[in-house]
Amino acid sequence: MVQKKTSNTSRKAPSRRANVTKSNAGKSRATNSKARPSLRARIWIWSWRNSWKFLLVGLLCLSAYGLYLDARIKARFEGNTWQVPAQIYARPYTLSRGQQLSISEVVEELKWLSYRPVAQVKSSGQYAVDGNKLHFYRREALFAEGEESAAMTRLTFANGELSDIRFNGRAVEQVSLEPYLVTRFTNSSGEDRMLVQLEDVPQELISMLLLVEDRDFYQHQGIAPLAILRALMANISAGRAVQGGSTLTQQLIKNLFLTNEKTLLRKANEALMSLVIELRYSKDEILEAYLNEVFLGQNGLNGVHGFGLASYFYFDRPLNELSVPEMALLVGMIKGPSYYNPRRNQERALERRNLVLRLMFEEQDVAPQHYQAWLKTPITLRQQGKYNRSTHPAFMDKVREELQRILPDASLQEAGIKIFTTLDPLAQRKAEAVLSKGIARISEQRQLPDLQGAMVVTDIASGGIRAMVGDKNTHYQGFNRAVDARRPIGSLIKPAVYLTALEQPFYYHLGTPIADMPIELKSSEGKLWAPQNADQTFRGQVSLLQGLSESLNVPTVTLGMELGLDAVADTIKRLGVHQDVPLYPAMTLGALSLSPLQVNQLYQTIANEGGYIPLHSISAVVDNDGKLLWQHRQSARQRADRKAVYLLNYALNRVTREGTAKALKQRFPQLHLAGKTGTTNDYRDSWYSGFDRHHLSTIWLGTDDNQNTGLAGASGALPLYMDYLQQSHPKSLSRPFPQGLGIAHFDLDSGTPVQPGCAGSISVPAVTDALPAPADCLSAEREKPGKKEKSWWQKLFGGE
């Protein structure tokens, strides 16, 4: 028994020890568990202990990023903030005392410049007619010579002339209206803007802008959480979006630096940049930047940025001349320039505009009658095509070509330069309308669907191109026929032949007889050429005056061969044709291919009394700071004898009264004009070049594939010229009588100078010093039977 107990006791003892061991092991594990936290706990503890380091690194990174943003913003704001495109201005409309002018002509120009008729002129951009007086408040004007301030102007008219000019109360000899901004040469960025300064922006526009877009602009520091909440409540209350939550600063940052993606990262970036810009710049500087940056529409491929350009794009007037409803329309469009585009969605735009006006009425001290009048004001916009990138493409091609020579550095062309051109915008519009409508009419009447045309109008005295059209589709930006289409000019060459003769006054005068009989000439290839008159008849002989006025071919060829082809070619070159002139007889009838611009250059020298001046489209270029970079300073060079040119123009006047262009006298009986028709073989080309006192026009009609059109100069180009004159206030041709000229009398058959009143004589101007003493009438009669004239080939090669 004892042994058994002992045995049992001995078995239990190890069990207790085991329990003790297990207990100790558990305590050990518990102790170790408290001594060594979990991995997550250890990370958390480590992070907490090093949080100040993370905070420091974060602050350093944020500071570095802030400095980067600050440098980026500073570079944009303090450098060339916006790359303003080159601005293209038309010629200034200049008014001179004593100028032959009517009130209606000046009013037409004022209307084009968007001056508004009023009962009494009080501010810029207004005009009023009072009997024979015209009052207008000339806007602040930018000229190549510098800026001129706005001023009240009064014009007085008497006896068809501008008799008195009062500018800012002072009597002056001359005053100019501001040059019209025609278009702008934008770059690849596709952005276009016209910069304004804050002090020039109407307070009403600023008030409306802040009221609608950012009421707390002058209180917040770039971001305004309360504004977001207030805008949300206002939109819920109105049932539609009436206010935005972003501040003007945030909108500016988004437009200048960021994209339109809606992500938290972009919004955070926007907020940070807004804070940075608010710290660096004043509220006024930020507001001015916003006024110049905000997107307000699309003009073709170019975005319309800023209120300055939008004012012209939609209303054709500067900001300070806009009415309150017009300013409200622009402010309302910020929310969606395309959605609220007044040209495409006028009802929607009107509703948005009226909402802006209502907010203004509710928040400011506005009289109810004014508010009601604003609501009733219709939306009146500028002409759709008046400001367009494709405006006058043929003329702008010429401007670009000249600009490449004047300023070959492309960077200068994109630095906000101002290009003052010679363009007359009214003449250009009239030329475009005349050419497109005229070609359409003729095409329909004569079944000529492929008929094309070109037209060039220039100022005679200055050589400035006033209008240029290169296609019947006047907005087509392709082949410019006015400059690049070289076509045979036909009878337009004849004045050069006759001028060559008239420059030899001891041998030729307007009464000189020229043979009009069949002739045959051999070409260099041995072929015979027998020129014919248009009516297929011969007159025996005609005077030089008749030969030109009736555009007779055979007398012209006879005269040209008598003079010598070298001499005629020299005259053509002196008149301004800078290319080789072929020396064969057909050249005297226009077998010479020129462009309409080249023809106009030739006739410009004739119309300018023999004074040659290169035709040009640019008069001056000014940089962004107003510094003159280039100016056209070429004066006319005398290329032909003044007396001979006067005689030639006398004959060209006869062309329009008795000759091939006599339709001009029938339509304008009181107007003295000069010009010449031109027709080529098989009626492929129809030409007319003509001029009044100030302007020269050249018109060409034909097809690009050189097909027969059936149009002579008198039936094709001339009617279009008459349509142009009908709209253009032409002035009768007036040229001073050069010293050495006088009226002389010539026997028609012999060309002998005779006493006044002799039967069968003509009275014309002539170089009197080069004439023999006039014979009496009986002597002239007795000389006729025995008179024998040498032929042109006898004079060339001798012989009896």
Secondary structure, DSSP 4 states (H G I P E B T S, - for coil): -HHHHHHHHHHHHHHHHHHHHHHHHHHHHHHHHHHS--HHHHHHHHHHHTHHHHHHHHHHHHHHHHHHHHHHHHHHHHS--S-PPEEEE----EEETT-B--HHHHHHHHHHTT-EE-SS--STTEEEEETTEEEEEEPPEEETTEEE--EEEEEEEETTEEEEEEETTEE-SEEEPPPPEEEEE--TT-EEE----GGGS-HHHHHHHHHHH-TTTTTSSS--HHHHHHHHHHHHHHTS----SS-HHHHHHHHHH--S---HHHHHHHHHHHHHHHHHS-HHHHHHHHHHH-EEEEETTEEEESHHHHHHHHHSS-GGG--HHHHHHHHHHTT-TTTT-TTT-HHHHHHHHHHHHHHHHHHS---HHHHHHHHHPPP----TTTS-TTSSHHHHHHHHHHHHHH---HHHHTS--EEEE---HHHHHHHHHHHHHHHHHHHHHHT-TT-EEEEEEEETTT-BEEEEE-SSSTT--S--HHHH--EE-GGGGHHHHHHHHHT-TTT--TT-EEEES---EE-TTS-EE----TTS---EEEEHHHHHHTT-HHHHHHHHHHH-HHHHHHHHHHTT--S----SGGGGGT--EE-HHHHHHHHHHHHTTTEE---BSEEEEE-TTS-EEEE--PPPEE-S-HHHHHHHHHHHHHHHHTSTTTHHHHH-TT---EEEEEE-GGG--EEEEEE-SSEEEEEEEE-TT-------TTTTHHHHHHHHHHHS----------TTEEEEEEETTT--BB-TT-TTEEEEEEEGGGSPPPBPHHHHHHHHHH--PPPHHHHHH---
